[in-house]
Amino acid sequence: MNNFEFCVTTDILFGKGQEEMLPAKLAAYGKRILLTYGGGSIKKSGLYDKIKNLLNGFEIFELGGIDPNPRVESVNKGAKICRKENIDLILAVGGGSTIDCSKAIAAAAFYDGDAWDLITGKGKITKALPIAVVLTIATTGSEMDQAAVISNMQTNEKLLMGHPYLLPKIAVLNPENTFTVPPYQTASGSADMMSHIIETYFDTVEAFVPDAIAEGLLRAVIKYTPMALQDPEDYEARAQLMWTSSLALNGILATGKSFMWSCHYIEHELSAYYDITHGAGLAVITPKWMRYILSDSTVDKFCDYAVNVWGLERSEDKFKLANQGIDYTEKFFSKIGLPSKLSEFGIDDTKFEVMAKKAVEIGSLKKAYVPLEENDVVNILKMCL
């Protein structure tokens, strides 16, 4: 294992009714709150009214309508509100998109220029407003990490930003708030968290402990996603998925490892150009990436994956076993209702070359678990058609 530093200080409030603790927890940061949320589902579910009633002693300002792939325009708008209204704290009520946007707003509130500068690295994050979260979907793990992904549709860019200042201070994880998540979004969230785990799991570094945790988390997604789809109000299934999504990306799986992603950077290009659901795109890309990188040097890891995650028996034919594990992955995504081909999104090969070039450059894919050149990414995308 490599050397590492692991420090995640988010105060997790997990379980039924934990929203009730928000007034006391938030009061420590001030009284002026920017409430951020997405397209209005929290109003339909009643969560919006619940939060507003709980926080009736606070001054609440709002930024709604945050897009599923959060735009830099929303970040700039939110930062302007924060500066104008002297905001003390941002409360993000929603999923990864709302949380990511809120993180960027928290930093941009102290930056005079365009928020996109902070995402490209042109500007530096020097300070950030504190962030609290009420999570409404299990997927990105943004409630317990310091990263955010923001899109600029004018330049067709979807980029990752990160800083310790962006780690949420408080996160309410009440599985009941995920009961109304539609089946497609539930399934896409599960594919996203599986990808987070898989991309950390497949690594050249020997790290038995985090890998054993990763295998257990993958088995949890495989077990509980169909249960949540069959009965959206199955509390136990929703609870297991919610906690898995947090643990998948809070850094514990990357302890002692290299942690270089491939699939995520390839999918970010798809989302940047075609604005598709991130998890659904990963469900297409991940199995094809697995097949493409399977080789003499990676087959043993794939065999561990097949045995320890999918419960297959070890055999002398390593490549057969490895491919069976990949088959099971592909079939699982199909079973939970996700697409298996890019053509199902209406995507053709028109932009493959330009997307491949950007993915390799932005994601440093030449240094990935299995190094990828532009032609490799193009080949993987063609396999996805």
RODO-2510 file (C-alpha; in nm, 4 decimals, decimal comma):
residues 385
     n   res          X          Y          Z
     1     m     0,0000     0,0000     0,0000
     2     n     0,1043     0,3578    -0,0670
     3     n     0,1228     0,6254     0,2013
     4     f    -0,2018     0,8138     0,2505
     5     e    -0,3849     1,0755     0,4555
     6     f    -0,7497     1,0096     0,5377
     7     c    -0,9592     1,2775     0,7110
     8     v    -1,3335     1,3059     0,6497
     9     t    -1,4988     1,5305     0,9064
    10     t    -1,8573     1,5481     0,7758
    11     d    -2,1115     1,5129     1,0560
    12     i    -2,3388     1,2356     0,9240
    13     l    -2,6956     1,2302     1,0588
    14     f    -2,8279     0,8982     0,9310
    15     g    -3,1809     0,7624     0,9593
    16     k    -3,5453     0,8526     1,0014
    17     g    -3,6328     1,2030     1,1125
    18     q    -3,2742     1,3280     1,1292
    19     e    -3,3804     1,6540     0,9627
    20     e    -3,5093     1,7539     1,3070
    21     m    -3,1484     1,8093     1,4152
    22     l    -3,0817     2,0717     1,1467
    23     p    -3,1819     2,3877     1,3394
    24     a    -2,9381     2,3206     1,6227
    25     k    -2,6620     2,2052     1,3885
    26     l    -2,6935     2,4933     1,1423
    27     a    -2,7184     2,7625     1,4101
    28     a    -2,3484     2,7193     1,4805
    29     y    -2,2718     2,8640     1,1349
    30     g    -2,5125     3,1585     1,1250
    31     k    -2,8689     3,2545     1,0427
    32     r    -2,8568     3,3515     0,6757
    33     i    -2,8932     3,0422     0,4565
    34     l    -2,8917     2,9887     0,0819
    35     l    -3,1242     2,6943     0,0153
    36     t    -3,0343     2,5176    -0,3101
    37     y    -3,2350     2,2507    -0,4908
    38     g    -3,3140     2,1079    -0,8329
    39     g    -3,6234     2,0851    -1,0477
    40     g    -3,8873     2,0895    -0,7792
    41     s    -3,9208     1,7259    -0,6730
    42     i    -3,8583     1,8273    -0,3114
    43     k    -4,1706     2,0431    -0,3298
    44     k    -4,3816     1,7571    -0,4631
    45     s    -4,2552     1,5209    -0,1931
    46     g    -4,3208     1,7699     0,0877
    47     l    -3,9545     1,7870     0,1889
    48     y    -3,9296     2,1536     0,0896
    49     d    -4,2095     2,2559     0,3259
    50     k    -4,0650     2,0371     0,6003
    51     i    -3,7242     2,2042     0,5737
    52     k    -3,8727     2,5543     0,5577
    53     n    -4,0828     2,4887     0,8686
    54     l    -3,7870     2,3490     1,0593
    55     l    -3,5800     2,6553     0,9724
    56     n    -3,8430     2,9204     1,0436
    57     g    -3,5995     3,0945     1,2761
    58     f    -3,3470     3,1463     0,9942
    59     e    -3,3365     3,3906     0,7026
    60     i    -3,3749     3,1744     0,3921
    61     f    -3,2741     3,2726     0,0391
    62     e    -3,3254     3,0294    -0,2482
    63     l    -3,1655     2,9040    -0,5665
    64     g    -3,3810     2,6401    -0,7364
    65     g    -3,3785     2,4824    -1,0802
    66     i    -3,0253     2,3405    -1,0633
    67     d    -2,9771     2,1129    -1,3650
    68     p    -2,8899     1,7397    -1,3463
    69     n    -2,5493     1,8236    -1,4958
    70     p    -2,5036     2,1494    -1,2990
    71     r    -2,4130     2,4492    -1,5134
    72     v    -2,1578     2,7173    -1,4386
    73     e    -2,4337     2,9744    -1,4920
    74     s    -2,6094     2,8450    -1,1794
    75     v    -2,2824     2,8671    -0,9885
    76     n    -2,2352     3,2311    -1,0832
    77     k    -2,5971     3,3074    -0,9974
    78     g    -2,5662     3,1428    -0,6568
    79     a    -2,2363     3,3188    -0,5804
    80     k    -2,3980     3,6531    -0,6607
    81     i    -2,6784     3,5814    -0,4126
    82     c    -2,4260     3,4830    -0,1466
    83     r    -2,2334     3,8066    -0,1830
    84     k    -2,5400     4,0291    -0,2035
    85     e    -2,7220     3,8714     0,0922
    86     n    -2,4168     3,8070     0,3091
    87     i    -2,4949     3,4327     0,3267
    88     d    -2,3513     3,2378     0,6211
    89     l    -2,4210     2,8824     0,5031
    90     i    -2,5409     2,6894     0,1989
    91     l    -2,7979     2,4132     0,2525
    92     a    -2,8144     2,1794    -0,0464
    93     v    -3,1336     1,9720    -0,0560
    94     g    -3,1066     1,7180    -0,3355
    95     g    -2,8611     1,4834    -0,5015
    96     g    -2,5134     1,5086    -0,6415
    97     s    -2,5911     1,7819    -0,8929
    98     t    -2,7345     2,0162    -0,6317
    99     i    -2,4520     1,9397    -0,3898
   100     d    -2,1805     1,9831    -0,6546
   101     c    -2,3293     2,3142    -0,7658
   102     s    -2,3459     2,4268    -0,4024
   103     k    -1,9805     2,3400    -0,3477
   104     a    -1,8803     2,5501    -0,6453
   105     i    -2,1020     2,8354    -0,5231
   106     a    -1,9419     2,8126    -0,1788
   107     a    -1,5999     2,8783    -0,3304
   108     a    -1,7153     3,1255    -0,5971
   109     a    -1,8770     3,3435    -0,3297
   110     f    -1,5234     3,4572    -0,2416
   111     y    -1,3999     3,4946    -0,6004
   112     d    -1,4483     3,8154    -0,8013
   113     g    -1,4275     3,6627    -1,1468
   114     d    -1,6219     3,4019    -1,3419
   115     a    -1,6701     3,0839    -1,1379
   116     w    -1,5464     2,8829    -1,4360
   117     d    -1,1964     3,0088    -1,3517
   118     l    -1,2071     2,8060    -1,0286
   119     i    -1,3069     2,4927    -1,2170
   120     t    -1,0399     2,5223    -1,4867
   121     g    -0,7706     2,6166    -1,2360
   122     k    -0,7251     2,9676    -1,3717
   123     g    -0,8458     3,0977    -1,0357
   124     k    -0,7574     2,9660    -0,6898
   125     i    -0,9955     2,8555    -0,4157
   126     t    -0,8902     3,0504    -0,1082
   127     k    -1,2037     3,0231     0,1041
   128     a    -1,5520     2,8694     0,0947
   129     l    -1,8819     2,9028     0,2738
   130     p    -1,9785     2,6078     0,4936
   131     i    -2,2090     2,3556     0,3264
   132     a    -2,4803     2,1335     0,4726
   133     v    -2,6700     1,8651     0,2829
   134     v    -3,0061     1,6925     0,2956
   135     l    -2,9575     1,4016     0,0552
   136     t    -3,2469     1,2872    -0,1672
   137     i    -3,0837     1,0255    -0,3925
   138     a    -2,8117     0,7652    -0,3439
   139     t    -2,5569     0,8057    -0,6194
   140     t    -2,2583     1,0407    -0,6294
   141     g    -2,1248     1,0390    -0,2733
   142     s    -2,0862     1,4174    -0,2978
   143     e    -2,2374     1,4505     0,0493
   144     m    -1,9167     1,3147     0,2010
   145     d    -1,6328     1,4234    -0,0261
   146     q    -1,4559     1,7411    -0,1334
   147     a    -1,5120     1,7202    -0,5092
   148     a    -1,7625     1,8666    -0,7539
   149     v    -1,8263     1,8307    -1,1269
   150     i    -1,9534     2,1351    -1,3173
   151     s    -2,0564     2,1680    -1,6823
   152     n    -2,0087     2,4452    -1,9341
   153     m    -2,2390     2,3619    -2,2219
   154     q    -2,1104     2,6537    -2,4323
   155     t    -1,7650     2,4976    -2,4454
   156     n    -1,8843     2,1343    -2,4127
   157     e    -1,6779     2,0822    -2,1001
   158     k    -1,7608     1,8886    -1,7850
   159     l    -1,4793     1,9297    -1,5356
   160     l    -1,3859     1,8170    -1,1882
   161     m    -1,2913     2,0587    -0,9126
   162     g    -1,1922     1,9806    -0,5565
   163     h    -1,0637     2,1332    -0,2348
   164     p    -1,0791     2,0401     0,1351
   165     y    -1,2824     2,3580     0,1932
   166     l    -1,5651     2,2006    -0,0101
   167     l    -1,6219     1,9029     0,2207
   168     p    -1,9760     1,9362     0,3645
   169     k    -1,9925     2,0114     0,7349
   170     i    -2,3227     1,8301     0,7922
   171     a    -2,5120     1,5689     0,5896
   172     v    -2,8611     1,4403     0,6673
   173     l    -2,9024     1,0917     0,5214
   174     n    -3,2659     0,9923     0,5722
   175     p    -3,3466     0,6981     0,3409
   176     e    -3,7147     0,7994     0,3471
   177     n    -3,6210     1,0997     0,1326
   178     t    -3,5265     0,8628    -0,1505
   179     f    -3,8628     0,6792    -0,1630
   180     t    -3,9893     0,9005    -0,4482
   181     v    -3,6793     0,8685    -0,6695
   182     p    -3,7970     0,7318    -1,0093
   183     p    -3,6786     0,3824    -1,1112
   184     y    -3,4492     0,5052    -1,3891
   185     q    -3,2747     0,7506    -1,1570
   186     t    -3,2472     0,4866    -0,8840
   187     a    -3,0840     0,2484    -1,1300
   188     s    -2,8567     0,5189    -1,2730
   189     g    -2,7479     0,6093    -0,9214
   190     s    -2,6563     0,2494    -0,8521
   191     a    -2,4516     0,2314    -1,1725
   192     d    -2,2709     0,5497    -1,0742
   193     m    -2,1777     0,4237    -0,7286
   194     m    -2,0694     0,0881    -0,8746
   195     s    -1,8437     0,2739    -1,1150
   196     h    -1,6940     0,4746    -0,8287
   197     i    -1,6098     0,1500    -0,6524
   198     i    -1,4893    -0,0399    -0,9594
   199     e    -1,2564     0,2367    -1,0763
   200     t    -1,0929     0,2429    -0,7344
   201     y    -1,0867    -0,1365    -0,7019
   202     f    -0,8987    -0,1997    -1,0279
   203     d    -0,5541    -0,0721    -0,9431
   204     t    -0,1949    -0,1882    -0,9681
   205     v    -0,1390    -0,1378    -0,5942
   206     e    -0,1938    -0,4281    -0,3538
   207     a    -0,4431    -0,3063    -0,0914
   208     f    -0,6360    -0,5967     0,0602
   209     v    -0,8374    -0,4037     0,3192
   210     p    -0,9887    -0,1307     0,0968
   211     d    -1,0459    -0,3890    -0,1763
   212     a    -1,2362    -0,6144     0,0653
   213     i    -1,4537    -0,3167     0,1611
   214     a    -1,5069    -0,2413    -0,2080
   215     e    -1,6188    -0,5972    -0,2789
   216     g    -1,8699    -0,5806     0,0063
   217     l    -2,0092    -0,2493    -0,1171
   218     l    -2,0487    -0,3864    -0,4696
   219     r    -2,2395    -0,6849    -0,3330
   220     a    -2,4642    -0,4434    -0,1438
   221     v    -2,5534    -0,2547    -0,4628
   222     i    -2,6211    -0,5808    -0,6461
   223     k    -2,8434    -0,7086    -0,3654
   224     y    -3,0408    -0,3987    -0,2758
   225     t    -3,0942    -0,2164    -0,6064
   226     p    -3,3507    -0,4705    -0,7384
   227     m    -3,5257    -0,4587    -0,3999
   228     a    -3,5510    -0,0789    -0,4125
   229     l    -3,6829    -0,0951    -0,7679
   230     q    -3,9443    -0,3556    -0,6753
   231     d    -4,0590    -0,1654    -0,3660
   232     p    -3,9516     0,2021    -0,3702
   233     e    -4,0452     0,2366    -0,0026
   234     d    -3,8331    -0,0544     0,1166
   235     y    -3,6520     0,1350     0,3903
   236     e    -3,3764    -0,1211     0,4397
   237     a    -3,2921    -0,1340     0,0701
   238     r    -3,2866     0,2450     0,0430
   239     a    -3,0775     0,2715     0,3606
   240     q    -2,8161     0,0244     0,2396
   241     l    -2,7856     0,2003    -0,0962
   242     m    -2,7638     0,5439     0,0633
   243     w    -2,4783     0,4471     0,2939
   244     t    -2,3024     0,2573     0,0153
   245     s    -2,3055     0,5660    -0,2070
   246     s    -2,1369     0,7698     0,0668
   247     l    -1,8711     0,5096     0,1427
   248     a    -1,8050     0,4537    -0,2281
   249     l    -1,6490     0,7967    -0,2698
   250     n    -1,5519     0,9366     0,0692
   251     g    -1,1924     0,8247     0,0097
   252     i    -1,1789     0,5119     0,2240
   253     l    -1,1631     0,2817    -0,0801
   254     a    -0,8701     0,4768    -0,2208
   255     t    -0,6539     0,4555     0,0904
   256     g    -0,3109     0,3276    -0,0087
   257     k    -0,4056     0,3151    -0,3766
   258     s    -0,3325     0,5133    -0,6927
   259     f    -0,6949     0,6121    -0,7597
   260     m    -0,6839     0,6936    -1,1309
   261     w    -1,0187     0,6933    -1,3109
   262     s    -1,0854     0,6022    -1,6732
   263     c    -1,4591     0,5423    -1,7276
   264     h    -1,5655     0,8601    -1,5514
   265     y    -1,3558     1,0846    -1,7725
   266     i    -1,4813     0,9115    -2,0847
   267     e    -1,8416     0,9499    -1,9679
   268     h    -1,7904     1,3144    -1,8722
   269     e    -1,7296     1,3849    -2,2401
   270     l    -2,0565     1,2120    -2,3326
   271     s    -2,2435     1,4219    -2,0766
   272     a    -2,0699     1,7396    -2,1895
   273     y    -2,1739     1,6902    -2,5513
   274     y    -2,5049     1,5066    -2,5170
   275     d    -2,6238     1,5954    -2,1615
   276     i    -2,7130     1,2338    -2,0781
   277     t    -2,7671     1,0899    -1,7302
   278     h    -2,4218     1,0265    -1,5887
   279     g    -2,4899     0,6884    -1,4273
   280     a    -2,6674     0,5578    -1,7354
   281     g    -2,3686     0,6513    -1,9484
   282     l    -2,1384     0,4701    -1,7084
   283     a    -2,3554     0,1582    -1,7324
   284     v    -2,2742     0,1482    -2,1031
   285     i    -1,9055     0,2340    -2,0789
   286     t    -1,7916     0,0343    -1,7741
   287     p    -1,8371    -0,3231    -1,9065
   288     k    -1,6817    -0,2299    -2,2417
   289     w    -1,3838    -0,0710    -2,0681
   290     m    -1,3468    -0,3907    -1,8650
   291     r    -1,3360    -0,6072    -2,1771
   292     y    -1,0931    -0,3721    -2,3482
   293     i    -0,8375    -0,3718    -2,0655
   294     l    -0,8594    -0,7449    -1,9887
   295     s    -0,5138    -0,8920    -2,0477
   296     d    -0,2486    -1,1165    -1,8954
   297     s    -0,1530    -0,8377    -1,6562
   298     t    -0,5092    -0,7630    -1,5371
   299     v    -0,6781    -1,1037    -1,5510
   300     d    -0,6012    -1,2010    -1,1905
   301     k    -0,7772    -0,8910    -1,0593
   302     f    -1,0757    -0,9624    -1,2802
   303     c    -1,0868    -1,3168    -1,1423
   304     d    -1,0946    -1,1782    -0,7867
   305     y    -1,3794    -0,9518    -0,8962
   306     a    -1,5739    -1,2412    -1,0492
   307     v    -1,5308    -1,4619    -0,7402
   308     n    -1,5598    -1,2109    -0,4556
   309     v    -1,8292    -0,9879    -0,6037
   310     w    -2,0403    -1,2178    -0,8196
   311     g    -1,9817    -1,5423    -0,6286
   312     l    -1,8435    -1,7393    -0,9224
   313     e    -1,6156    -2,0376    -0,8635
   314     r    -1,2472    -2,0173    -0,9444
   315     s    -1,1333    -2,2133    -1,2448
   316     e    -0,8096    -2,2807    -1,4291
   317     d    -0,9385    -2,0872    -1,7289
   318     k    -0,8774    -1,7379    -1,5930
   319     f    -0,9974    -1,5525    -1,9008
   320     k    -1,3240    -1,7437    -1,9101
   321     l    -1,3845    -1,6602    -1,5439
   322     a    -1,2900    -1,2947    -1,5949
   323     n    -1,5271    -1,2608    -1,8900
   324     q    -1,8055    -1,4229    -1,6905
   325     g    -1,7616    -1,1558    -1,4248
   326     i    -1,7875    -0,8866    -1,6923
   327     d    -2,0931    -1,0634    -1,8389
   328     y    -2,2615    -1,0551    -1,4981
   329     t    -2,1877    -0,6831    -1,4685
   330     e    -2,3392    -0,6102    -1,8081
   331     k    -2,6452    -0,8254    -1,7392
   332     f    -2,7004    -0,6562    -1,4040
   333     f    -2,7150    -0,3112    -1,5606
   334     s    -2,9607    -0,4422    -1,8181
   335     k    -3,1668    -0,6130    -1,5461
   336     i    -3,2163    -0,2867    -1,3579
   337     g    -3,3355    -0,1114    -1,6723
   338     l    -3,0298     0,0740    -1,7989
   339     p    -2,9155     0,1033    -2,1615
   340     s    -2,6338    -0,1119    -2,2930
   341     k    -2,5515     0,0868    -2,6075
   342     l    -2,4825     0,4506    -2,6863
   343     s    -2,7176     0,4223    -2,9826
   344     e    -3,0017     0,3990    -2,7299
   345     f    -2,9261     0,7647    -2,6453
   346     g    -2,9158     0,8540    -3,0145
   347     i    -2,5364     0,8897    -3,0010
   348     d    -2,3237     0,7998    -3,3055
   349     d    -1,9484     0,8139    -3,3657
   350     t    -1,9453     1,1721    -3,4981
   351     k    -1,7633     1,3224    -3,2007
   352     f    -1,5639     1,0217    -3,0799
   353     e    -1,2248     1,1604    -3,1809
   354     v    -1,2686     1,4980    -3,0176
   355     m    -1,4166     1,3416    -2,7037
   356     a    -1,1323     1,0893    -2,6843
   357     k    -0,8720     1,3627    -2,7112
   358     k    -1,0288     1,5644    -2,4301
   359     a    -1,0825     1,2599    -2,2067
   360     v    -0,7166     1,1564    -2,2348
   361     e    -0,5934     1,5099    -2,1723
   362     i    -0,8270     1,6063    -1,8872
   363     g    -0,8271     1,2667    -1,7189
   364     s    -0,4566     1,1933    -1,7636
   365     l    -0,5644     0,8554    -1,9010
   366     k    -0,2116     0,7777    -2,0146
   367     k    -0,1366     0,7247    -1,6427
   368     a    -0,4513     0,5240    -1,5665
   369     y    -0,4715     0,1663    -1,4289
   370     v    -0,4322     0,0529    -1,7881
   371     p    -0,2927     0,3523    -1,9811
   372     l    -0,5216     0,4703    -2,2590
   373     e    -0,4284     0,6652    -2,5701
   374     e    -0,6808     0,8522    -2,7827
   375     n    -0,7255     0,5561    -3,0178
   376     d    -0,7974     0,3316    -2,7185
   377     v    -1,0778     0,5595    -2,6025
   378     v    -1,2193     0,5732    -2,9549
   379     n    -1,2129     0,1921    -2,9693
   380     i    -1,3939     0,1673    -2,6340
   381     l    -1,6583     0,4145    -2,7505
   382     k    -1,7045     0,2169    -3,0737
   383     m    -1,7564    -0,0977    -2,8655
   384     c    -2,0373     0,0916    -2,6905
   385     l    -2,2339     0,1558    -3,0102
***
